[in-house]
């Protein structure tokens, strides 16, 4: 968090970054499937990204409701 960034702005940034990570990982998995390669590692990574995104969204909801 920078000194000019509020906690709300920081969490909003984390949500945006998380959404980009999830979207990109979905693209990576599609590419791996297209090449008929195993996707388990990439899917595990997607699961981790998605869990983190859910935590960030929950935090954002908490901040927004205050």
Gaussian input, Z-matrix of N, CA and C with variables (Angstrom, degrees):
# hf/3-21g

backbone

0 1
 N
 C     1     B1
 C     2     B2     1     A1
 N     3     B3     2     A2     1     D1
 C     4     B4     3     A3     2     D2
 C     5     B5     4     A4     3     D3
 N     6     B6     5     A5     4     D4
 C     7     B7     6     A6     5     D5
 C     8     B8     7     A7     6     D6
 N     9     B9     8     A8     7     D7
 C    10    B10     9     A9     8     D8
 C    11    B11    10    A10     9     D9
 N    12    B12    11    A11    10    D10
 C    13    B13    12    A12    11    D11
 C    14    B14    13    A13    12    D12
 N    15    B15    14    A14    13    D13
 C    16    B16    15    A15    14    D14
 C    17    B17    16    A16    15    D15
 N    18    B18    17    A17    16    D16
 C    19    B19    18    A18    17    D17
 C    20    B20    19    A19    18    D18
 N    21    B21    20    A20    19    D19
 C    22    B22    21    A21    20    D20
 C    23    B23    22    A22    21    D21
 N    24    B24    23    A23    22    D22
 C    25    B25    24    A24    23    D23
 C    26    B26    25    A25    24    D24
 N    27    B27    26    A26    25    D25
 C    28    B28    27    A27    26    D26
 C    29    B29    28    A28    27    D27
 N    30    B30    29    A29    28    D28
 C    31    B31    30    A30    29    D29
 C    32    B32    31    A31    30    D30
 N    33    B33    32    A32    31    D31
 C    34    B34    33    A33    32    D32
 C    35    B35    34    A34    33    D33
 N    36    B36    35    A35    34    D34
 C    37    B37    36    A36    35    D35
 C    38    B38    37    A37    36    D36
 N    39    B39    38    A38    37    D37
 C    40    B40    39    A39    38    D38
 C    41    B41    40    A40    39    D39
 N    42    B42    41    A41    40    D40
 C    43    B43    42    A42    41    D41
 C    44    B44    43    A43    42    D42
 N    45    B45    44    A44    43    D43
 C    46    B46    45    A45    44    D44
 C    47    B47    46    A46    45    D45
 N    48    B48    47    A47    46    D46
 C    49    B49    48    A48    47    D47
 C    50    B50    49    A49    48    D48
 N    51    B51    50    A50    49    D49
 C    52    B52    51    A51    50    D50
 C    53    B53    52    A52    51    D51
 N    54    B54    53    A53    52    D52
 C    55    B55    54    A54    53    D53
 C    56    B56    55    A55    54    D54
 N    57    B57    56    A56    55    D55
 C    58    B58    57    A57    56    D56
 C    59    B59    58    A58    57    D57
 N    60    B60    59    A59    58    D58
 C    61    B61    60    A60    59    D59
 C    62    B62    61    A61    60    D60
 N    63    B63    62    A62    61    D61
 C    64    B64    63    A63    62    D62
 C    65    B65    64    A64    63    D63
 N    66    B66    65    A65    64    D64
 C    67    B67    66    A66    65    D65
 C    68    B68    67    A67    66    D66
 N    69    B69    68    A68    67    D67
 C    70    B70    69    A69    68    D68
 C    71    B71    70    A70    69    D69
 N    72    B72    71    A71    70    D70
 C    73    B73    72    A72    71    D71
 C    74    B74    73    A73    72    D72
 N    75    B75    74    A74    73    D73
 C    76    B76    75    A75    74    D74
 C    77    B77    76    A76    75    D75
 N    78    B78    77    A77    76    D76
 C    79    B79    78    A78    77    D77
 C    80    B80    79    A79    78    D78
 N    81    B81    80    A80    79    D79
 C    82    B82    81    A81    80    D80
 C    83    B83    82    A82    81    D81
 N    84    B84    83    A83    82    D82
 C    85    B85    84    A84    83    D83
 C    86    B86    85    A85    84    D84
 N    87    B87    86    A86    85    D85
 C    88    B88    87    A87    86    D86
 C    89    B89    88    A88    87    D87
 N    90    B90    89    A89    88    D88
 C    91    B91    90    A90    89    D89
 C    92    B92    91    A91    90    D90
 N    93    B93    92    A92    91    D91
 C    94    B94    93    A93    92    D92
 C    95    B95    94    A94    93    D93
 N    96    B96    95    A95    94    D94
 C    97    B97    96    A96    95    D95
 C    98    B98    97    A97    96    D96
 N    99    B99    98    A98    97    D97
 C   100   B100    99    A99    98    D98
 C   101   B101   100   A100    99    D99
 N   102   B102   101   A101   100   D100
 C   103   B103   102   A102   101   D101
 C   104   B104   103   A103   102   D102
 N   105   B105   104   A104   103   D103
 C   106   B106   105   A105   104   D104
 C   107   B107   106   A106   105   D105
 N   108   B108   107   A107   106   D106
 C   109   B109   108   A108   107   D107
 C   110   B110   109   A109   108   D108
 N   111   B111   110   A110   109   D109
 C   112   B112   111   A111   110   D110
 C   113   B113   112   A112   111   D111
 N   114   B114   113   A113   112   D112
 C   115   B115   114   A114   113   D113
 C   116   B116   115   A115   114   D114
 N   117   B117   116   A116   115   D115
 C   118   B118   117   A117   116   D116
 C   119   B119   118   A118   117   D117
 N   120   B120   119   A119   118   D118
 C   121   B121   120   A120   119   D119
 C   122   B122   121   A121   120   D120
 N   123   B123   122   A122   121   D121
 C   124   B124   123   A123   122   D122
 C   125   B125   124   A124   123   D123
 N   126   B126   125   A125   124   D124
 C   127   B127   126   A126   125   D125
 C   128   B128   127   A127   126   D126
 N   129   B129   128   A128   127   D127
 C   130   B130   129   A129   128   D128
 C   131   B131   130   A130   129   D129
 N   132   B132   131   A131   130   D130
 C   133   B133   132   A132   131   D131
 C   134   B134   133   A133   132   D132
 N   135   B135   134   A134   133   D133
 C   136   B136   135   A135   134   D134
 C   137   B137   136   A136   135   D135
 N   138   B138   137   A137   136   D136
 C   139   B139   138   A138   137   D137
 C   140   B140   139   A139   138   D138
 N   141   B141   140   A140   139   D139
 C   142   B142   141   A141   140   D140
 C   143   B143   142   A142   141   D141
 N   144   B144   143   A143   142   D142
 C   145   B145   144   A144   143   D143
 C   146   B146   145   A145   144   D144
 N   147   B147   146   A146   145   D145
 C   148   B148   147   A147   146   D146
 C   149   B149   148   A148   147   D147
 N   150   B150   149   A149   148   D148
 C   151   B151   150   A150   149   D149
 C   152   B152   151   A151   150   D150
 N   153   B153   152   A152   151   D151
 C   154   B154   153   A153   152   D152
 C   155   B155   154   A154   153   D153
 N   156   B156   155   A155   154   D154
 C   157   B157   156   A156   155   D155
 C   158   B158   157   A157   156   D156
 N   159   B159   158   A158   157   D157
 C   160   B160   159   A159   158   D158
 C   161   B161   160   A160   159   D159
 N   162   B162   161   A161   160   D160
 C   163   B163   162   A162   161   D161
 C   164   B164   163   A163   162   D162
 N   165   B165   164   A164   163   D163
 C   166   B166   165   A165   164   D164
 C   167   B167   166   A166   165   D165
 N   168   B168   167   A167   166   D166
 C   169   B169   168   A168   167   D167
 C   170   B170   169   A169   168   D168
 N   171   B171   170   A170   169   D169
 C   172   B172   171   A171   170   D170
 C   173   B173   172   A172   171   D171
 N   174   B174   173   A173   172   D172
 C   175   B175   174   A174   173   D173
 C   176   B176   175   A175   174   D174
 N   177   B177   176   A176   175   D175
 C   178   B178   177   A177   176   D176
 C   179   B179   178   A178   177   D177
 N   180   B180   179   A179   178   D178
 C   181   B181   180   A180   179   D179
 C   182   B182   181   A181   180   D180
 N   183   B183   182   A182   181   D181
 C   184   B184   183   A183   182   D182
 C   185   B185   184   A184   183   D183
 N   186   B186   185   A185   184   D184
 C   187   B187   186   A186   185   D185
 C   188   B188   187   A187   186   D186
 N   189   B189   188   A188   187   D187
 C   190   B190   189   A189   188   D188
 C   191   B191   190   A190   189   D189
 N   192   B192   191   A191   190   D190
 C   193   B193   192   A192   191   D191
 C   194   B194   193   A193   192   D192
 N   195   B195   194   A194   193   D193
 C   196   B196   195   A195   194   D194
 C   197   B197   196   A196   195   D195

   B1=1.4555
   B2=1.5284
   B3=1.3092
   B4=1.4656
   B5=1.5209
   B6=1.3053
   B7=1.4639
   B8=1.5253
   B9=1.3317
   B10=1.4715
   B11=1.5317
   B12=1.3110
   B13=1.4672
   B14=1.5300
   B15=1.3270
   B16=1.4620
   B17=1.5268
   B18=1.3102
   B19=1.4682
   B20=1.5287
   B21=1.3187
   B22=1.4588
   B23=1.5255
   B24=1.3251
   B25=1.4644
   B26=1.5240
   B27=1.3333
   B28=1.4562
   B29=1.5301
   B30=1.3317
   B31=1.4625
   B32=1.5261
   B33=1.3219
   B34=1.4666
   B35=1.5270
   B36=1.3320
   B37=1.4587
   B38=1.5221
   B39=1.3160
   B40=1.4666
   B41=1.5265
   B42=1.3199
   B43=1.4695
   B44=1.5329
   B45=1.3168
   B46=1.4748
   B47=1.5217
   B48=1.3271
   B49=1.4596
   B50=1.5227
   B51=1.3166
   B52=1.4590
   B53=1.5149
   B54=1.3198
   B55=1.4646
   B56=1.5220
   B57=1.3297
   B58=1.4774
   B59=1.5257
   B60=1.3249
   B61=1.4702
   B62=1.5287
   B63=1.3248
   B64=1.4674
   B65=1.5293
   B66=1.3126
   B67=1.4701
   B68=1.5225
   B69=1.3093
   B70=1.4765
   B71=1.5174
   B72=1.3223
   B73=1.4554
   B74=1.5288
   B75=1.3089
   B76=1.4705
   B77=1.5273
   B78=1.3334
   B79=1.4678
   B80=1.5266
   B81=1.3138
   B82=1.4625
   B83=1.5246
   B84=1.3118
   B85=1.4690
   B86=1.5211
   B87=1.3239
   B88=1.4670
   B89=1.5210
   B90=1.3202
   B91=1.4652
   B92=1.5301
   B93=1.3092
   B94=1.4656
   B95=1.5309
   B96=1.3264
   B97=1.4796
   B98=1.5246
   B99=1.3272
   B100=1.4642
   B101=1.5208
   B102=1.3368
   B103=1.4622
   B104=1.5290
   B105=1.3403
   B106=1.4686
   B107=1.5292
   B108=1.3209
   B109=1.4593
   B110=1.5318
   B111=1.3235
   B112=1.4751
   B113=1.5307
   B114=1.3103
   B115=1.4648
   B116=1.5286
   B117=1.3123
   B118=1.4703
   B119=1.5328
   B120=1.3051
   B121=1.4728
   B122=1.5252
   B123=1.3176
   B124=1.4672
   B125=1.5278
   B126=1.3205
   B127=1.4629
   B128=1.5267
   B129=1.3271
   B130=1.4660
   B131=1.5156
   B132=1.3224
   B133=1.4618
   B134=1.5320
   B135=1.3110
   B136=1.4624
   B137=1.5242
   B138=1.3167
   B139=1.4558
   B140=1.5301
   B141=1.3220
   B142=1.4725
   B143=1.5244
   B144=1.3396
   B145=1.4597
   B146=1.5246
   B147=1.3324
   B148=1.4604
   B149=1.5324
   B150=1.3132
   B151=1.4728
   B152=1.5184
   B153=1.3257
   B154=1.4627
   B155=1.5247
   B156=1.3162
   B157=1.4665
   B158=1.5247
   B159=1.3059
   B160=1.4707
   B161=1.5240
   B162=1.3277
   B163=1.4670
   B164=1.5206
   B165=1.3175
   B166=1.4680
   B167=1.5270
   B168=1.3223
   B169=1.4713
   B170=1.5148
   B171=1.3165
   B172=1.4649
   B173=1.5244
   B174=1.3157
   B175=1.4679
   B176=1.5233
   B177=1.3328
   B178=1.4642
   B179=1.5170
   B180=1.3183
   B181=1.4801
   B182=1.5234
   B183=1.3324
   B184=1.4689
   B185=1.5248
   B186=1.3130
   B187=1.4645
   B188=1.5205
   B189=1.3135
   B190=1.4652
   B191=1.5275
   B192=1.3294
   B193=1.4642
   B194=1.5203
   B195=1.3140
   B196=1.4764
   B197=1.4962
   A1=107.76
   A2=115.91
   A3=120.09
   A4=109.41
   A5=116.09
   A6=119.41
   A7=111.90
   A8=117.41
   A9=120.34
   A10=112.09
   A11=116.93
   A12=121.32
   A13=109.54
   A14=116.15
   A15=119.95
   A16=109.00
   A17=115.64
   A18=119.59
   A19=110.44
   A20=116.68
   A21=120.81
   A22=110.78
   A23=116.99
   A24=120.79
   A25=111.53
   A26=115.97
   A27=120.24
   A28=110.46
   A29=116.59
   A30=120.05
   A31=110.25
   A32=117.31
   A33=119.86
   A34=110.50
   A35=116.88
   A36=121.23
   A37=110.77
   A38=116.60
   A39=120.10
   A40=111.40
   A41=116.84
   A42=120.50
   A43=109.50
   A44=117.28
   A45=119.97
   A46=111.12
   A47=116.59
   A48=120.17
   A49=110.76
   A50=116.83
   A51=120.85
   A52=111.82
   A53=116.72
   A54=120.14
   A55=111.19
   A56=116.24
   A57=119.58
   A58=110.80
   A59=116.83
   A60=120.18
   A61=111.26
   A62=116.03
   A63=120.24
   A64=110.06
   A65=116.92
   A66=120.38
   A67=111.73
   A68=115.49
   A69=119.27
   A70=111.19
   A71=117.25
   A72=119.80
   A73=110.79
   A74=117.96
   A75=121.50
   A76=109.61
   A77=116.46
   A78=120.01
   A79=111.31
   A80=116.20
   A81=120.45
   A82=110.40
   A83=116.75
   A84=120.49
   A85=110.59
   A86=117.19
   A87=120.44
   A88=110.54
   A89=116.73
   A90=120.88
   A91=110.80
   A92=116.76
   A93=120.65
   A94=109.97
   A95=116.17
   A96=119.99
   A97=110.82
   A98=116.20
   A99=120.75
   A100=110.63
   A101=115.94
   A102=120.87
   A103=112.27
   A104=115.60
   A105=122.88
   A106=112.27
   A107=114.54
   A108=122.02
   A109=108.97
   A110=117.76
   A111=120.22
   A112=111.36
   A113=115.59
   A114=120.96
   A115=113.57
   A116=118.27
   A117=119.69
   A118=112.68
   A119=118.40
   A120=119.93
   A121=111.17
   A122=115.88
   A123=120.24
   A124=110.78
   A125=117.13
   A126=120.20
   A127=110.83
   A128=117.34
   A129=120.08
   A130=110.74
   A131=116.30
   A132=120.56
   A133=109.71
   A134=117.63
   A135=121.57
   A136=110.51
   A137=116.73
   A138=120.92
   A139=110.30
   A140=116.95
   A141=121.18
   A142=111.63
   A143=116.39
   A144=120.01
   A145=110.80
   A146=115.95
   A147=120.69
   A148=110.90
   A149=117.30
   A150=120.21
   A151=110.47
   A152=116.62
   A153=120.31
   A154=110.80
   A155=116.13
   A156=120.51
   A157=110.36
   A158=117.47
   A159=120.78
   A160=111.41
   A161=116.89
   A162=120.89
   A163=109.72
   A164=117.33
   A165=120.78
   A166=111.28
   A167=116.82
   A168=119.74
   A169=111.30
   A170=116.81
   A171=120.52
   A172=110.34
   A173=116.30
   A174=120.87
   A175=110.22
   A176=116.32
   A177=120.69
   A178=110.82
   A179=117.28
   A180=120.70
   A181=111.35
   A182=115.64
   A183=119.62
   A184=110.91
   A185=116.42
   A186=119.62
   A187=111.02
   A188=117.03
   A189=120.95
   A190=112.10
   A191=116.80
   A192=119.41
   A193=112.49
   A194=117.20
   A195=120.60
   A196=112.09
   D1=126.40
   D2=177.15
   D3=-81.14
   D4=165.81
   D5=-178.74
   D6=-67.51
   D7=-24.35
   D8=179.90
   D9=-87.89
   D10=-7.39
   D11=-173.04
   D12=-100.83
   D13=128.32
   D14=175.72
   D15=-77.57
   D16=167.78
   D17=177.25
   D18=-60.81
   D19=-41.24
   D20=178.89
   D21=-60.82
   D22=-45.60
   D23=178.81
   D24=-62.36
   D25=-39.10
   D26=179.14
   D27=-63.07
   D28=-45.51
   D29=-178.83
   D30=-67.49
   D31=-38.21
   D32=175.85
   D33=-60.65
   D34=-40.79
   D35=177.22
   D36=-63.83
   D37=-41.51
   D38=178.44
   D39=-62.87
   D40=-39.36
   D41=177.77
   D42=-63.92
   D43=-45.82
   D44=179.39
   D45=-60.72
   D46=-44.93
   D47=178.91
   D48=-63.31
   D49=-42.30
   D50=178.84
   D51=-62.01
   D52=-41.24
   D53=177.89
   D54=-62.85
   D55=-39.25
   D56=177.28
   D57=-65.47
   D58=-41.41
   D59=179.34
   D60=-62.38
   D61=-44.43
   D62=179.55
   D63=-63.51
   D64=-46.24
   D65=-179.96
   D66=-60.61
   D67=-44.48
   D68=-179.92
   D69=-65.97
   D70=-38.60
   D71=-179.94
   D72=-66.55
   D73=-35.71
   D74=175.62
   D75=-62.08
   D76=-41.48
   D77=176.92
   D78=-63.32
   D79=-41.19
   D80=179.29
   D81=-62.73
   D82=-43.80
   D83=179.16
   D84=-62.27
   D85=-41.95
   D86=178.25
   D87=-60.71
   D88=-41.60
   D89=178.78
   D90=-65.02
   D91=-43.19
   D92=179.15
   D93=-62.07
   D94=-43.78
   D95=178.25
   D96=-62.45
   D97=-41.72
   D98=178.92
   D99=-57.78
   D100=-37.84
   D101=179.26
   D102=-83.83
   D103=4.65
   D104=177.56
   D105=57.14
   D106=43.56
   D107=177.60
   D108=-108.78
   D109=160.06
   D110=178.40
   D111=-65.41
   D112=140.93
   D113=-175.32
   D114=-113.03
   D115=3.06
   D116=-171.99
   D117=-59.03
   D118=-43.46
   D119=179.47
   D120=-64.05
   D121=-44.04
   D122=179.32
   D123=-65.62
   D124=-37.17
   D125=178.35
   D126=-68.95
   D127=-36.68
   D128=175.13
   D129=-62.80
   D130=-40.64
   D131=177.85
   D132=-63.90
   D133=-42.97
   D134=177.31
   D135=-58.98
   D136=-43.45
   D137=178.70
   D138=-58.97
   D139=-44.05
   D140=178.58
   D141=-63.88
   D142=-44.89
   D143=177.79
   D144=-60.41
   D145=-42.85
   D146=-178.07
   D147=-65.95
   D148=-40.77
   D149=177.46
   D150=-61.79
   D151=-44.37
   D152=178.71
   D153=-61.92
   D154=-42.05
   D155=178.54
   D156=-61.14
   D157=-41.59
   D158=178.14
   D159=-61.36
   D160=-40.44
   D161=177.68
   D162=-63.52
   D163=-44.99
   D164=179.19
   D165=-63.11
   D166=-41.57
   D167=179.00
   D168=-65.51
   D169=-38.65
   D170=177.18
   D171=-63.26
   D172=-43.03
   D173=177.14
   D174=-61.03
   D175=-43.71
   D176=178.57
   D177=-61.37
   D178=-42.80
   D179=177.46
   D180=-59.79
   D181=-41.60
   D182=179.29
   D183=-63.68
   D184=-44.41
   D185=-179.81
   D186=-66.53
   D187=-40.10
   D188=-177.69
   D189=-68.13
   D190=-26.97
   D191=-177.78
   D192=-84.16
   D193=-7.36
   D194=178.91
   D195=-85.60

